Amino acid sequence: VLKKKGAPKELEEFDEFENEAEEADLFGETTPTSSESSSTLASATNASTASTSPTTQKPKHRHVLLLNKHAAARQSKEFSELIAFVEPRVGRNPTVKATQVKESAWQHLVERASTEEEVSRVVSLFGKWREAKGGVRDAFAGALAKRCADLFCPDLALSVFGNYAKYQLPLTLPAARQLLHAYHTTSDLSKLLAVSNLYPVYGLPPAHEDLVSCSLITSACLAATQAQPVRGEKVKRSKEERYAFAVSDELLGKLKESVQAAQAVKLAAKSASTSTSGSDSQVVAKTMKKSTQSKTVLDDTQGMKWVRWALHNVEGVLGKKDASKAGWVSEARLSL
């Protein structure tokens, strides 16, 4: 970053917050992420070692470890530099008032956090930022949920979305799906249902109308019904487990409806690409218009992976009870 003449020494390194182009260079699209950096370095390493003799080449896994170590060090350095810049500039009475923090800084921070403690530090600063009426981009919600899931601390993200008065960060559908998946993988049904209860609070579509959300919730509830008591002991089920038993059949019906809607959209899209008839095109257009949400889900690669994973789990549970009831699930998993 070019130094500005006469700029204070502490700001010379962080002029990217004053200039959008410079920010893009350091923290934007032109800056390779940790994975991109690893890929680039791996290509260079492979090219340099390709011409060496087999006897002098080191085992490939050593290069991978070295690259991962380099990427982690670079990520940690960027996090430390950015948070050192942000920390004195947030709150109602910031100690440094020159050069304001931009909205994009929060997403950059949370994406570079490598531990739960670092994410917690970002969340704490974010709360002070919102107290001072600072703005934030919608993408931050999804980035926070994903990072917390990656670091196995989804409770941290849930505490933010569950306290709008303090953080004023709306729960988005991508963030909600991320948390549902995180709690399903840890078999924490109570927290998963807590996330689903936030859908109407933030004006999101009902969870049972979203294919990704519905499949994850249904799978989690069915899994909870499979818990077997210890032999000779009386069955003691939590409130959430009793709820899972009560709504599992209803959820299966809703899941089937969502799956059928997605299948109809996929079939309509396929027909649109091959049909030349005007009447057929009108039918396709009507189907697509009625199922806009299903089309959006089908375009979500990660979301559809979760759907197929959840359907696989549902199929396994239903197959144990009555294999004939699992047929539509198996067909849906293979067709979506």
C-alpha positions, 0 to 999 in steps of 0.5 A: 500500500502506498504511503500518503505524504504527511499521514500519521505513522499508525495509519500508513499501513491501513490506508485501504480503509480510506480508498475503496480500490486499495481496500479491494487490493488488500482485502477484496477480490484481488487478494487470494484467500488462504485456499487460493494462496495454497493452490497457487503455491502448490502449483509453483512447488509442483512446477519447480520439483517436476524437473528434479530426479525422483531420488531428490524429491521430498514426499508430497505430503510435506509440501502440503503441510508446509503450505498449510502452515504458511496459509495459517500464518498469513491468515493469523497475521492479517487477522491481527493487523485488521483487528488492531486497526478496528478495535480503537475505532468502534464504540460510542467513544472510540479512542481513534476517530480518524479513518472510519471502519468500513462495513466490509471489515467485519466480514474480512475479520470473521473469515480470518478468525481461526479460533472460537476466541477470535470469533468471540472477539470479533462479535464483541467488537461488532456489538460495540459497532452496532451500539454506535449505529454502524452499518453492516452488509447482509453477507456478514450474517452468512459469513458469521454462521459459516465460520462458527460452524467451521470452528464448531462454535455455532452457539456463538452465532446463535447468541448473536441472532438471538439477541437482536436488541444488542447486535441488530444483525438479522438472520438470513436464510443462508445463515439459518440453514448453516446453523441447522446443519451445524446442530444436526451434525452435533445432534443438538435438537433443542438448539436446532429447533431454537434456530427454526423458531427464529424464522418467523421472527426475522420474516423468513419463509416458514422452515417447512416451506424451504427444502433445505431447512425442512429436510434438515429439521425432518432428518434431525427429528426422525433421528431423535425418535431412534434413541433407544433406552437402556435395557431395564430403564424407563424411557425418559425423553426430553421436551424436544424429543417428545416434540420430534415424535409428535411432528415427525409424520407431519414434517415428512408430509411437508418434506414430500411436498417440498421435494415434489415442488423442486422436482417439478421445477427441475423437470420444467427447466429440462422441458424448457431447454428442449421444447419448441412448442408455444403451449409447452413454454407457457406451462413451463413458465407458470410452473417456474413462476409458482416455484421460484423458491424451489428453483433458488434451492436447486441453484444452491450447490451446498444446500442441495448437498445437505438436502441429499445428505438429510434425505439419506438419513431419512431414508435410513430411519424409514427403512428400518420401520417400513421399507415401503415408506422409504421409496419416495425418499430414495427416488427424491435423493437420486433425482435432485 
